Amino acid sequence: MGRFIAAGVALGLSALLLGAPPAAAADGGLELAVTLDDRPITNTTVTVDPAKQIELTVTATNSGGTALKVRSVRVSGVALALTFFAYDTTAPFEVPAHSRITRTFVLDMADLDGQAIGLLPTSVELLDAQRGTLGEATTVADIRGSFWSVYGAFGLAMLVLTVLAWLTALLALARHRLPPNRWRRGLRFLPAGFGTGLVAVVSLSVLRLVPPEPAVEIPVVLGAAVIAFLLGYLTPHPAPGPADDETVRFPDATKEFNR
């Protein structure tokens, strides 16, 4: 059980650490200014209610010397290096060189109710015909979805696995079945620490306290893992059991009777 948690977190952290850098207009790309229901999304938290349609206005500025052709706009939300929702809308248009174009899209995001809940880092991208990103703007969305959405169910599943990982490690400690080597004892507790960090990140997001951005995810998950490892490392040495060849000798009752 613990190995599955450790493997999943390792993949997630690798994606976070080795992923693409923060959004910025590439050479020859587009600079985006995005509003949601006439409210700018930059440096703010926007509320998204799946029961309502949203009006997305994108202003694309092409400062390069070549016209760029946009095929579609994508709105997606990511947490723990996993994409929990993504909406693509095909809307071809061209942004001439050294010019600015504004387009408005009406998005029906009713399915979002079953996909996410709470605070999620969200991006708006303009894509070309090869699905490459021409420009991107990021924000934090407050998704008013269901607790039983994919994201909520993911957090609940991680909570169950984490509790099982802690119970397994603590039961082994109580039965003196941990490995004699301190490092191996620490590794025995490590998956429970990873799971605790993941549950903390998802819980803060669902409770709308802190969005699961890399600057938060990585310290919380790694910090919880280190603490759990140290707890395992510092656990007392398991008591040695009786040797397999140990023999209990009793007095010879026959000799005592003959006397």
C-alpha positions as CSV (number, residue, x, y, z in Angstrom):
1,M,0.0,0.0,0.0
2,G,2.7,2.4,1.0
3,R,4.7,1.7,-2.2
4,F,1.8,2.8,-4.4
5,I,1.7,6.1,-2.5
6,A,5.5,6.6,-2.7
7,A,5.5,5.8,-6.5
8,G,2.6,8.2,-7.2
9,V,4.1,11.0,-5.3
10,A,7.6,10.5,-6.8
11,L,6.1,10.8,-10.3
12,G,4.1,13.9,-9.3
13,L,7.2,15.6,-7.7
14,S,9.3,14.7,-10.8
15,A,6.7,16.4,-13.0
16,L,6.7,19.5,-10.7
17,L,10.4,19.8,-10.5
18,L,11.1,19.0,-14.1
19,G,8.0,20.7,-15.6
20,A,7.8,23.7,-17.9
21,P,8.8,27.1,-16.5
22,P,6.1,29.7,-15.6
23,A,4.0,31.0,-18.4
24,A,5.6,33.7,-20.5
25,A,5.3,34.8,-24.1
26,A,7.9,32.9,-26.1
27,D,9.8,34.5,-28.9
28,G,7.3,35.3,-31.6
29,G,4.4,34.2,-29.3
30,L,1.4,36.0,-28.1
31,E,0.9,38.1,-25.0
32,L,-2.5,37.5,-23.4
33,A,-4.8,39.7,-21.4
34,V,-7.8,37.7,-20.2
35,T,-11.1,38.7,-18.5
36,L,-13.7,36.4,-17.0
37,D,-17.2,38.0,-17.0
38,D,-15.5,41.4,-17.5
39,R,-13.1,40.8,-14.6
40,P,-9.3,40.5,-15.2
41,I,-8.0,37.2,-14.0
42,T,-4.4,38.3,-13.4
43,N,-3.2,38.4,-9.8
44,T,-6.6,37.5,-8.4
45,T,-8.9,34.5,-7.6
46,V,-11.8,34.1,-10.0
47,T,-15.0,32.2,-9.1
48,V,-16.3,29.6,-11.5
49,D,-19.8,28.3,-10.9
50,P,-20.4,25.2,-13.1
51,A,-24.2,26.0,-13.1
52,K,-23.6,29.2,-15.0
53,Q,-22.0,30.0,-18.4
54,I,-18.9,32.1,-18.3
55,E,-17.9,34.8,-20.8
56,L,-14.2,34.6,-21.5
57,T,-12.6,37.6,-23.3
58,V,-9.0,37.1,-24.6
59,T,-6.9,40.0,-26.0
60,A,-3.9,38.7,-27.9
61,T,-1.0,40.9,-28.7
62,N,1.5,39.8,-31.4
63,S,4.7,41.8,-31.1
64,G,6.5,39.6,-33.6
65,G,7.0,40.1,-37.3
66,T,4.9,37.0,-38.4
67,A,1.2,36.5,-38.3
68,L,0.1,33.8,-36.0
69,K,-2.9,31.5,-36.6
70,V,-4.9,30.5,-33.5
71,R,-7.0,27.3,-33.8
72,S,-8.5,26.9,-30.3
73,V,-8.6,28.2,-26.7
74,R,-8.1,25.9,-23.8
75,V,-9.1,26.4,-20.1
76,S,-7.5,23.9,-17.8
77,G,-6.9,23.3,-14.1
78,V,-3.8,21.5,-12.6
79,A,-2.9,20.3,-9.1
80,L,0.0,18.0,-8.0
81,A,1.1,18.0,-11.7
82,L,-2.2,16.3,-12.6
83,T,-4.8,17.9,-14.9
84,F,-8.2,17.7,-13.3
85,F,-10.2,19.6,-16.0
86,A,-9.6,20.9,-19.5
87,Y,-12.0,22.5,-21.9
88,D,-11.0,23.2,-25.6
89,T,-13.1,25.5,-27.8
90,T,-12.3,25.6,-31.5
91,A,-12.3,29.2,-32.7
92,P,-9.9,29.8,-35.6
93,F,-8.6,33.4,-36.0
94,E,-5.4,35.1,-37.0
95,V,-3.4,37.7,-35.2
96,P,-1.4,39.8,-37.7
97,A,2.2,40.9,-37.0
98,H,2.5,43.9,-34.7
99,S,-1.3,44.0,-33.9
100,R,-3.8,43.2,-31.3
101,I,-7.0,41.1,-31.6
102,T,-9.8,40.6,-29.0
103,R,-12.1,37.6,-29.0
104,T,-14.9,36.6,-26.7
105,F,-16.0,33.1,-26.0
106,V,-19.0,31.8,-24.1
107,L,-18.2,28.6,-22.2
108,D,-20.6,26.1,-20.8
109,M,-18.7,24.4,-18.0
110,A,-21.5,22.3,-16.5
111,D,-19.4,19.2,-16.5
112,L,-16.9,21.0,-14.1
113,D,-19.3,20.2,-11.2
114,G,-18.1,16.5,-11.3
115,Q,-14.5,17.3,-12.0
116,A,-13.1,19.7,-9.4
117,I,-13.8,21.7,-6.2
118,G,-11.9,24.4,-4.3
119,L,-8.9,26.4,-5.4
120,L,-7.0,25.2,-8.4
121,P,-4.3,26.9,-10.5
122,T,-5.9,27.5,-13.9
123,S,-4.5,28.5,-17.2
124,V,-6.0,30.0,-20.4
125,E,-4.1,29.0,-23.5
126,L,-4.3,29.9,-27.2
127,L,-3.3,26.8,-29.3
128,D,-2.2,26.5,-32.9
129,A,-3.2,23.7,-35.4
130,Q,-0.5,21.4,-33.9
131,R,-1.8,21.9,-30.3
132,G,1.2,24.0,-29.5
133,T,0.8,26.9,-27.1
134,L,1.0,30.4,-28.7
135,G,0.2,32.3,-25.5
136,E,-0.9,31.6,-22.0
137,A,-2.4,33.5,-19.0
138,T,-2.7,31.9,-15.5
139,T,-4.9,32.5,-12.5
140,V,-6.4,30.7,-9.5
141,A,-10.0,29.6,-9.9
142,D,-12.4,29.0,-7.1
143,I,-14.4,26.0,-8.4
144,R,-17.9,25.7,-6.9
145,G,-18.1,22.0,-7.8
146,S,-19.2,18.9,-5.9
147,F,-17.2,17.3,-3.0
148,W,-17.7,14.0,-4.9
149,S,-16.0,15.4,-8.0
150,V,-12.8,13.7,-9.4
151,Y,-10.6,16.1,-7.3
152,G,-12.6,15.6,-4.1
153,A,-12.6,11.8,-4.6
154,F,-8.9,11.9,-5.2
155,G,-8.3,13.6,-1.9
156,L,-10.6,11.1,-0.1
157,A,-8.7,8.2,-1.7
158,M,-5.4,9.6,-0.6
159,L,-6.7,10.0,2.9
160,V,-7.8,6.4,3.1
161,L,-4.4,5.2,1.7
162,T,-2.5,7.4,4.1
163,V,-4.4,6.1,7.2
164,L,-3.7,2.6,6.1
165,A,0.0,3.4,5.6
166,W,0.2,4.9,9.1
167,L,-1.7,1.9,10.6
168,T,0.6,-0.5,8.9
169,A,3.8,1.2,10.1
170,L,2.6,1.8,13.7
171,L,1.3,-1.8,14.0
172,A,4.7,-3.1,12.9
173,L,6.3,-0.8,15.5
174,A,3.9,-2.2,18.2
175,R,4.7,-5.8,17.3
176,H,8.5,-5.2,17.2
177,R,8.6,-6.2,13.5
178,L,10.4,-3.1,12.1
179,P,13.7,-3.8,10.5
180,P,16.8,-3.5,12.8
181,N,18.4,-1.0,10.4
182,R,17.5,2.6,11.2
183,W,17.4,3.7,7.6
184,R,15.1,0.8,6.6
185,R,12.8,1.8,9.6
186,G,12.7,5.3,8.3
187,L,11.8,4.1,4.8
188,R,9.0,2.1,6.3
189,F,7.4,5.3,7.5
190,L,8.2,7.4,4.4
191,P,5.0,6.5,2.3
192,A,2.8,7.6,5.2
193,G,4.6,10.9,5.3
194,F,4.2,11.4,1.5
195,G,0.5,10.6,1.8
196,T,0.1,13.1,4.8
197,G,1.6,15.8,2.7
198,L,-0.7,15.1,-0.3
199,V,-3.8,15.0,2.0
200,A,-2.7,18.4,3.5
201,V,-2.3,20.0,0.1
202,V,-5.7,18.8,-1.2
203,S,-7.4,19.6,2.0
204,L,-6.1,23.2,2.0
205,S,-7.3,23.5,-1.6
206,V,-10.8,22.0,-1.1
207,L,-11.3,24.2,2.0
208,R,-10.3,27.2,-0.1
209,L,-7.4,28.3,2.1
210,V,-4.3,27.8,-0.1
211,P,-4.2,26.8,-3.8
212,P,-2.0,23.8,-4.7
213,E,0.7,25.7,-6.5
214,P,4.3,24.2,-6.8
215,A,5.6,26.7,-4.2
216,V,3.2,25.2,-1.7
217,E,3.0,21.6,-2.9
218,I,6.7,20.7,-2.9
219,P,7.6,22.1,0.6
220,V,4.5,20.5,2.2
221,V,4.9,17.1,0.7
222,L,8.6,16.9,1.2
223,G,8.4,18.3,4.7
224,A,5.8,15.7,5.8
225,A,7.9,13.0,4.2
226,V,11.1,14.1,6.0
227,I,9.2,14.2,9.3
228,A,7.8,10.7,8.9
229,F,11.2,9.4,7.9
230,L,12.8,10.9,11.0
231,L,10.0,9.4,13.1
232,G,10.8,5.9,11.7
233,Y,14.6,6.5,12.0
234,L,14.3,7.4,15.7
235,T,12.0,4.5,16.6
236,P,13.5,2.2,19.2
237,H,15.4,-0.9,18.1
238,P,13.0,-3.9,17.9
239,A,13.4,-6.3,20.8
240,P,15.2,-9.5,19.7
241,G,13.1,-12.6,19.7
242,P,14.2,-16.0,21.0
243,A,16.8,-17.8,19.0
244,D,15.6,-20.6,16.8
245,D,18.0,-23.1,18.3
246,E,17.3,-22.1,21.9
247,T,16.4,-25.2,24.0
248,V,14.8,-25.2,27.4
249,R,16.2,-28.0,29.7
250,F,14.3,-29.5,32.6
251,P,15.7,-31.6,35.4
252,D,15.8,-35.3,34.9
253,A,12.7,-36.5,36.8
254,T,13.8,-40.2,36.6
255,K,17.0,-39.6,38.5
256,E,15.3,-37.6,41.2
257,F,12.7,-40.4,41.6
258,N,15.4,-43.1,41.9
259,R,17.1,-41.2,44.7
